[in-house]
Amino acid sequence: MNADTPLPADSLPADPSPGVAAAPAVAAALPSEPPLAPLEARALGCLVEKELTTPDVYPLTLNSLVNACNQRNNRAPVLTVSVSEAEAALEGLRQKRLAALFAGADARVPKFRQTLDLVYPLETAARAVLAELLLRGPQTTAELRTRAARMHPPLSGADEVESLLADMAARPAGPLVRRLPRQPGQKEARWAQLLTGEPAGVGTDFSGSDADVAGMPAARITLSPGAAAASPAALPPETEQRLAALEAEVTRLRTELAALREALGGG
């Protein structure tokens, strides 16, 4: 299906109409059977990210979601996701009640939104941190604090990030994240999200050329520059923040351009 071809109305559930009470929130529980597939995790992370960074062009069209999944910045690993694969990921998220079709009155093409907050009620800062883990894999507290700043006002410090992570790890209904054992040569322990299940190969970075990465076929992965380094030197926080702001602006402009093309019928 072409990215601009409207999907059947019943392909994904629509949001409640204005004035109609929303359905009760799904009880928060870590999905155990089955967990998110890797591409579902990428799509969910993208939906959360775009809601927080580019709310003016959110919810996303299918084409915009494909572009978001295939971004080269703020992604590890870099992927090449097709329209059909993005559709399959959306369908998987729908079945897990983590995505829905947006039924806006002015929607000329189908648009999609995340419903993570209905299944796992989290404050915005925690959603931003979880999205970073979905998009980049295991990271240290310092990395999460700096990188999540593009989706949420800068967190006050490492202690606040640790508190958010600890809360997500200690949820009575099931943990969403887990601290990984510190590996040889690493100065800090890293945290991993658990929506895709227990981390496989704890301590493994996105560095293999032939091995699968997070369950994704190696032939479909493009390692970003520097991804093979197990513990790359961190940039100064102010530099990371400036880079994150620039990346967010570039992403916003690309998303707006894609939306404009779709509105003009140019795909």
KEKE-3310 file (N, C-alpha, C; in steps of 0.2 Angstrom, whole numbers, plus 5000, padded with zeros to 4 digits):
npx = (5004:5003:5011:5002:4990:4973:4969:4959:4944:4942:4954:4963:4959:4949:4951:4941:4926:4925:4918:4913:4915:4930:4936:4939:4955:4967:4973:4988:5001:5015:5018:5018:5016:5014:5030:5035:5039:5055:5053:5041:5044:5052:5043:5034:5042:5045:5033:5030:5041:5038:5026:5030:5041:5037:5023:5014:5013:5008:4996:5004:5006:5006:5017:5025:5028:5036:5047:5051:5055:5066:5075:5092:5098:5097:5095:5098:5100:5103:5090:5081:5066:5052:5036:5026:5031:5031:5017:5014:5020:5012:5000:5003:5006:4993:4986:4991:4986:4993:4993:4983:4971:4969:4955:4953:4943:4948:4956:4964:4971:4974:4980:4991:4992:5001:4996:5002:5001:4989:4990:5002:5002:5012:5022:5026:5041:5045:5040:5048:5060:5059:5055:5068:5075:5069:5072:5086:5092:5100:5106:5116:5113:5117:5118:5104:5098:5104:5100:5086:5082:5078:5065:5059:5058:5075:5080:5083:5094:5106:5101:5087:5084:5088:5078:5066:5069:5070:5057:5050:5056:5052:5038:5023:5015:5023:5040:5046:5058:5076:5091:5106:5120:5136:5148:5164:5176:5167:5162:5150:5134:5122:5105:5090:5076:5061:5050:5052:5055:5065:5082:5093:5109:5116:5125:5129:5134:5128:5136:5140:5143:5138:5130:5113:5105:5097:5087:5084:5086:5102:5105:5097:5101:5109:5124:5126:5139:5152:5145:5151:5159:5162:5160:5158:5166:5158:5150:5152:5139:5132:5135:5130:5116:5115:5117:5106:5095:5097:5095:5082:5076:5079:5072:5059:5057:5058:5048:5037:5038:5036:5022:5017:5019:5011:4998:4997:4996:5007:5014)
npy = (4994:5011:5025:5036:5031:5030:5020:5006:5010:5002:4998:5002:5006:5021:5037:5042:5051:5069:5075:5063:5051:5044:5027:5017:5017:5005:4992:4995:4985:4976:4970:4953:4942:4943:4951:4968:4969:4972:4982:4987:4993:5003:5011:5015:5022:5032:5038:5043:5052:5061:5067:5074:5083:5088:5094:5101:5095:5082:5070:5057:5054:5039:5040:5049:5043:5032:5040:5045:5033:5030:5039:5046:5053:5053:5039:5022:5006:5014:5012:5005:5006:4999:5005:4995:4987:4997:4998:4985:4986:4996:4989:4979:4987:4992:4980:4978:4988:5000:5010:5020:5025:5041:5051:5064:5078:5086:5078:5073:5062:5046:5047:5043:5040:5038:5027:5025:5031:5027:5014:5013:5023:5037:5051:5066:5068:5055:5048:5053:5049:5035:5034:5038:5026:5017:5021:5022:5012:5003:5015:5027:5035:5049:5050:5049:5059:5071:5068:5066:5079:5086:5082:5086:5098:5102:5090:5092:5086:5072:5064:5066:5060:5047:5044:5044:5033:5023:5023:5018:5006:5000:4997:4991:4984:4978:4980:4993:4996:4992:4992:4988:4976:4983:4984:4977:4990:5000:5015:5019:5011:5005:5008:4999:4997:4987:4984:4976:4964:4954:4960:4955:4947:4955:4970:4970:4980:4990:4984:4973:4967:4956:4950:4949:4964:4969:4960:4963:4960:4959:4963:4974:4984:5000:5005:5019:5032:5029:5020:5008:5009:5004:5011:5026:5042:5054:5069:5087:5092:5104:5105:5093:5096:5107:5101:5092:5101:5106:5095:5092:5103:5101:5089:5093:5102:5093:5085:5093:5097:5085:5083:5094:5090:5079:5085:5092:5082:5077:5066)
npz = (5000:4996:5004:5005:5003:5008:5023:5027:5036:5047:5050:5061:5077:5080:5089:5103:5098:5099:5114:5118:5130:5134:5133:5147:5154:5150:5161:5169:5164:5161:5145:5142:5133:5117:5118:5113:5095:5087:5077:5080:5092:5088:5080:5090:5098:5090:5088:5101:5102:5091:5095:5106:5101:5089:5090:5082:5069:5072:5076:5066:5048:5039:5030:5036:5047:5042:5038:5050:5057:5049:5051:5052:5062:5080:5082:5085:5080:5064:5052:5038:5034:5027:5019:5020:5031:5041:5042:5046:5059:5065:5065:5074:5086:5087:5091:5103:5110:5109:5100:5089:5076:5071:5072:5067:5062:5051:5045:5030:5026:5033:5050:5064:5081:5097:5110:5122:5135:5139:5142:5150:5161:5162:5168:5158:5157:5160:5150:5139:5142:5142:5128:5122:5126:5118:5105:5104:5112:5125:5138:5147:5163:5162:5148:5145:5152:5145:5131:5132:5133:5122:5120:5132:5144:5150:5162:5180:5185:5187:5197:5196:5184:5188:5198:5190:5182:5192:5197:5186:5185:5196:5196:5202:5194:5185:5179:5168:5164:5166:5175:5169:5171:5175:5162:5159:5156:5155:5162:5168:5173:5162:5157:5151:5141:5144:5136:5124:5129:5140:5140:5127:5127:5137:5139:5126:5112:5098:5087:5079:5063:5056:5065:5072:5077:5091:5088:5074:5057:5051:5038:5036:5043:5046:5052:5062:5062:5072:5080:5082:5093:5109:5121:5118:5120:5130:5124:5130:5141:5137:5124:5118:5121:5112:5100:5100:5100:5087:5079:5082:5077:5063:5061:5063:5053:5042:5044:5043:5030:5023:5027:5021:5007:5006:5009:4997:4988:4983:4988)
capx = (5000:5006:5010:4997:4983:4969:4968:4952:4942:4942:4961:4965:4953:4949:4950:4934:4924:4924:4912:4912:4919:4935:4936:4943:4962:4969:4977:4995:5004:5020:5016:5023:5015:5021:5033:5035:5044:5059:5050:5035:5047:5055:5038:5031:5047:5044:5026:5031:5045:5035:5021:5034:5045:5034:5016:5010:5012:5006:4998:5008:5003:5010:5023:5029:5031:5041:5052:5054:5058:5072:5080:5099:5099:5094:5093:5103:5104:5099:5086:5078:5060:5047:5029:5023:5034:5028:5010:5014:5022:5006:4995:5005:5004:4986:4984:4994:4983:4998:4993:4976:4970:4967:4949:4952:4938:4951:4961:4963:4974:4975:4985:4991:4995:5002:4991:5006:4999:4983:4992:5007:5002:5018:5023:5030:5048:5047:5039:5053:5066:5057:5056:5075:5078:5066:5075:5093:5094:5103:5110:5118:5109:5119:5116:5097:5097:5105:5096:5079:5080:5075:5058:5056:5063:5080:5079:5087:5101:5106:5096:5080:5083:5088:5072:5062:5071:5069:5050:5048:5059:5049:5031:5020:5012:5029:5045:5047:5066:5080:5098:5110:5126:5141:5152:5171:5178:5162:5162:5143:5129:5117:5098:5087:5068:5059:5044:5053:5056:5072:5088:5097:5116:5117:5131:5131:5132:5126:5143:5141:5141:5134:5125:5107:5105:5090:5082:5083:5090:5108:5105:5093:5104:5115:5127:5128:5146:5154:5141:5154:5163:5158:5159:5161:5167:5153:5152:5150:5132:5130:5136:5124:5110:5114:5116:5099:5091:5097:5092:5075:5073:5079:5067:5053:5056:5057:5041:5032:5039:5032:5015:5015:5019:5005:4992:4997:4995:5013:5017)
capy = (5000:5017:5028:5041:5028:5029:5014:5005:5014:4998:4995:5004:5010:5028:5040:5044:5058:5075:5075:5056:5049:5039:5021:5016:5016:4998:4991:4995:4979:4974:4965:4947:4938:4943:4958:4972:4967:4978:4988:4990:4997:5009:5015:5018:5027:5038:5042:5047:5057:5067:5070:5079:5087:5092:5093:5104:5090:5076:5063:5056:5050:5033:5042:5053:5038:5029:5044:5045:5027:5029:5045:5045:5056:5051:5032:5017:5007:5017:5007:5006:5003:5000:5006:4989:4986:5002:4996:4979:4988:4999:4984:4976:4991:4992:4974:4979:4994:5006:5015:5021:5029:5048:5053:5071:5081:5089:5073:5071:5055:5043:5048:5038:5042:5033:5027:5022:5034:5024:5007:5014:5030:5040:5058:5067:5066:5048:5045:5055:5044:5028:5035:5037:5020:5013:5023:5021:5006:5005:5021:5028:5040:5055:5051:5050:5066:5075:5067:5067:5086:5088:5080:5088:5103:5099:5088:5095:5083:5065:5062:5066:5054:5040:5043:5042:5026:5019:5022:5014:4999:4997:4997:4985:4980:4976:4985:4995:4997:4988:4993:4982:4976:4987:4979:4979:4996:5005:5019:5019:5006:5007:5006:4996:4996:4980:4983:4971:4959:4955:4962:4949:4949:4961:4973:4971:4986:4989:4984:4968:4968:4950:4948:4953:4969:4970:4956:4966:4957:4963:4966:4980:4989:5004:5007:5026:5033:5029:5015:5002:5010:5001:5017:5033:5048:5059:5076:5091:5092:5110:5103:5088:5100:5111:5096:5089:5106:5107:5089:5092:5108:5098:5084:5096:5104:5088:5082:5098:5096:5079:5084:5098:5086:5075:5089:5094:5077:5075:5061)
capz = (5000:4996:5011:5005:5001:5015:5025:5028:5042:5053:5051:5067:5081:5080:5095:5104:5095:5104:5118:5120:5135:5132:5136:5153:5153:5151:5167:5167:5165:5156:5140:5142:5128:5116:5119:5106:5090:5086:5073:5084:5097:5084:5078:5096:5100:5085:5089:5107:5101:5087:5099:5111:5098:5084:5091:5076:5064:5076:5074:5060:5043:5038:5026:5041:5052:5039:5038:5057:5058:5045:5053:5054:5069:5086:5081:5085:5074:5058:5049:5032:5035:5021:5020:5022:5037:5045:5042:5050:5065:5067:5067:5080:5091:5088:5094:5110:5112:5110:5094:5086:5071:5074:5068:5067:5057:5045:5042:5023:5025:5040:5054:5069:5087:5102:5116:5128:5141:5142:5145:5155:5163:5164:5167:5152:5158:5160:5143:5135:5144:5139:5121:5120:5126:5113:5099:5104:5115:5132:5139:5154:5165:5159:5141:5145:5154:5139:5125:5133:5134:5116:5121:5138:5147:5154:5169:5184:5186:5186:5202:5194:5179:5192:5201:5185:5180:5197:5197:5180:5186:5202:5195:5205:5188:5181:5177:5161:5162:5170:5175:5166:5175:5172:5159:5159:5152:5156:5169:5171:5171:5157:5158:5145:5141:5144:5132:5119:5133:5143:5136:5125:5127:5141:5138:5119:5109:5091:5084:5075:5056:5054:5070:5073:5082:5094:5084:5068:5052:5050:5031:5036:5048:5044:5059:5062:5063:5079:5084:5084:5099:5114:5126:5115:5124:5130:5123:5135:5141:5133:5116:5117:5121:5106:5094:5101:5098:5080:5077:5083:5072:5057:5061:5063:5046:5037:5045:5040:5022:5021:5028:5015:5001:5007:5008:4990:4984:4979:4991)
cpx = (5004:5005:5005:4990:4979:4968:4961:4950:4943:4949:4964:4959:4954:4948:4943:4932:4924:4917:4910:4917:4924:4934:4940:4950:4963:4974:4984:4998:5009:5018:5021:5022:5011:5024:5033:5040:5048:5056:5044:5038:5049:5049:5035:5036:5046:5038:5027:5035:5042:5030:5024:5038:5042:5026:5012:5009:5011:4999:5001:5004:5008:5017:5028:5032:5036:5048:5055:5057:5065:5077:5087:5101:5095:5091:5099:5100:5099:5096:5084:5071:5055:5040:5025:5025:5031:5021:5009:5015:5016:5001:4997:5004:4997:4983:4986:4991:4988:4998:4985:4976:4967:4961:4948:4947:4941:4956:4960:4966:4974:4981:4985:4994:4996:4997:4995:5003:4993:4985:4997:5006:5009:5018:5027:5037:5049:5045:5045:5059:5065:5058:5063:5077:5075:5069:5082:5096:5097:5107:5111:5113:5111:5117:5108:5095:5098:5101:5088:5077:5077:5067:5055:5061:5069:5079:5084:5094:5100:5101:5089:5079:5083:5082:5067:5063:5069:5061:5048:5050:5055:5041:5028:5017:5017:5033:5045:5054:5070:5087:5102:5117:5131:5146:5160:5173:5173:5162:5155:5139:5124:5110:5095:5080:5067:5052:5046:5056:5063:5077:5092:5104:5117:5124:5133:5129:5130:5133:5144:5139:5137:5129:5119:5108:5098:5085:5080:5088:5096:5108:5101:5095:5109:5118:5129:5135:5147:5150:5145:5159:5159:5156:5162:5161:5161:5155:5150:5142:5129:5130:5131:5118:5109:5113:5109:5094:5091:5094:5085:5072:5073:5073:5060:5052:5055:5050:5036:5032:5035:5025:5013:5014:5012:4999:4991:4996:5001:5017:5024)
cpy = (5006:5021:5033:5038:5027:5022:5012:5008:5009:4995:4996:5007:5017:5030:5041:5051:5063:5074:5068:5054:5044:5033:5021:5014:5008:4998:4991:4988:4978:4969:4959:4943:4941:4950:4962:4969:4973:4983:4991:4995:5004:5013:5018:5023:5033:5042:5046:5053:5063:5070:5076:5084:5091:5091:5096:5100:5083:5076:5063:5052:5044:5035:5045:5048:5034:5033:5045:5039:5026:5035:5042:5048:5053:5043:5028:5010:5011:5011:5009:5002:5004:5002:5000:4987:4990:5000:4990:4981:4992:4994:4980:4980:4992:4986:4974:4985:5000:5011:5015:5026:5035:5050:5060:5073:5083:5084:5071:5064:5053:5045:5044:5042:5036:5033:5024:5025:5030:5017:5008:5021:5033:5048:5059:5066:5059:5045:5047:5051:5037:5028:5034:5030:5015:5015:5022:5015:5008:5011:5022:5034:5047:5056:5052:5057:5071:5074:5068:5075:5089:5087:5083:5093:5100:5097:5091:5092:5075:5061:5061:5061:5047:5039:5041:5035:5021:5018:5017:5006:4996:4997:4991:4981:4976:4981:4986:4996:4993:4991:4987:4982:4980:4982:4982:4985:5001:5009:5019:5013:5009:5005:5004:4996:4989:4979:4978:4965:4960:4956:4956:4951:4955:4963:4973:4977:4985:4989:4978:4969:4962:4948:4952:4959:4970:4966:4958:4963:4962:4967:4973:4985:4993:5007:5014:5027:5033:5023:5009:5003:5008:5007:5023:5038:5053:5066:5080:5092:5098:5108:5098:5092:5104:5107:5094:5094:5107:5101:5089:5097:5105:5093:5087:5099:5099:5085:5087:5098:5090:5080:5089:5095:5082:5079:5091:5089:5074:5069:5062)
cpz = (5000:5002:5011:5004:5008:5016:5027:5035:5048:5054:5058:5071:5081:5088:5096:5101:5101:5107:5120:5125:5133:5136:5142:5151:5154:5157:5165:5169:5159:5151:5140:5137:5122:5118:5112:5102:5090:5082:5076:5089:5094:5082:5084:5098:5096:5086:5095:5106:5097:5091:5104:5107:5093:5084:5085:5070:5066:5077:5067:5055:5042:5035:5031:5046:5049:5039:5045:5059:5055:5046:5054:5060:5074:5085:5081:5086:5069:5054:5042:5032:5029:5023:5023:5029:5043:5047:5047:5058:5069:5069:5073:5086:5093:5092:5101:5113:5113:5104:5092:5080:5073:5069:5069:5061:5051:5042:5035:5022:5032:5043:5060:5075:5092:5107:5122:5134:5144:5145:5150:5157:5166:5164:5161:5152:5157:5153:5138:5136:5141:5131:5118:5121:5120:5106:5099:5108:5122:5132:5146:5156:5162:5152:5141:5147:5148:5133:5126:5133:5128:5116:5127:5141:5151:5161:5173:5186:5186:5191:5200:5189:5183:5195:5196:5183:5186:5198:5192:5181:5192:5202:5198:5199:5184:5179:5169:5159:5167:5170:5174:5170:5171:5169:5159:5154:5152:5163:5172:5169:5166:5159:5151:5146:5141:5140:5126:5123:5137:5138:5134:5125:5131:5140:5131:5116:5102:5087:5079:5068:5053:5059:5070:5078:5085:5091:5077:5063:5051:5043:5031:5040:5045:5051:5058:5064:5071:5083:5086:5090:5105:5119:5123:5120:5124:5128:5129:5135:5137:5126:5114:5116:5114:5100:5094:5098:5090:5077:5077:5078:5065:5056:5060:5056:5041:5038:5042:5032:5020:5022:5022:5009:5001:5006:5001:4985:4980:4982:4994)
residu = (MET:ASN:ALA:ASP:THR:PRO:LEU:PRO:ALA:ASP:SER:LEU:PRO:ALA:ASP:PRO:SER:PRO:GLY:VAL:ALA:ALA:ALA:PRO:ALA:VAL:ALA:ALA:ALA:LEU:PRO:SER:GLU:PRO:PRO:LEU:ALA:PRO:LEU:GLU:ALA:ARG:ALA:LEU:GLY:CYS:LEU:VAL:GLU:LYS:GLU:LEU:THR:THR:PRO:ASP:VAL:TYR:PRO:LEU:THR:LEU:ASN:SER:LEU:VAL:ASN:ALA:CYS:ASN:GLN:ARG:ASN:ASN:ARG:ALA:PRO:VAL:LEU:THR:VAL:SER:VAL:SER:GLU:ALA:GLU:ALA:ALA:LEU:GLU:GLY:LEU:ARG:GLN:LYS:ARG:LEU:ALA:ALA:LEU:PHE:ALA:GLY:ALA:ASP:ALA:ARG:VAL:PRO:LYS:PHE:ARG:GLN:THR:LEU:ASP:LEU:VAL:TYR:PRO:LEU:GLU:THR:ALA:ALA:ARG:ALA:VAL:LEU:ALA:GLU:LEU:LEU:LEU:ARG:GLY:PRO:GLN:THR:THR:ALA:GLU:LEU:ARG:THR:ARG:ALA:ALA:ARG:MET:HIS:PRO:PRO:LEU:SER:GLY:ALA:ASP:GLU:VAL:GLU:SER:LEU:LEU:ALA:ASP:MET:ALA:ALA:ARG:PRO:ALA:GLY:PRO:LEU:VAL:ARG:ARG:LEU:PRO:ARG:GLN:PRO:GLY:GLN:LYS:GLU:ALA:ARG:TRP:ALA:GLN:LEU:LEU:THR:GLY:GLU:PRO:ALA:GLY:VAL:GLY:THR:ASP:PHE:SER:GLY:SER:ASP:ALA:ASP:VAL:ALA:GLY:MET:PRO:ALA:ALA:ARG:ILE:THR:LEU:SER:PRO:GLY:ALA:ALA:ALA:ALA:SER:PRO:ALA:ALA:LEU:PRO:PRO:GLU:THR:GLU:GLN:ARG:LEU:ALA:ALA:LEU:GLU:ALA:GLU:VAL:THR:ARG:LEU:ARG:THR:GLU:LEU:ALA:ALA:LEU:ARG:GLU:ALA:LEU:GLY:GLY:GLY)
# end
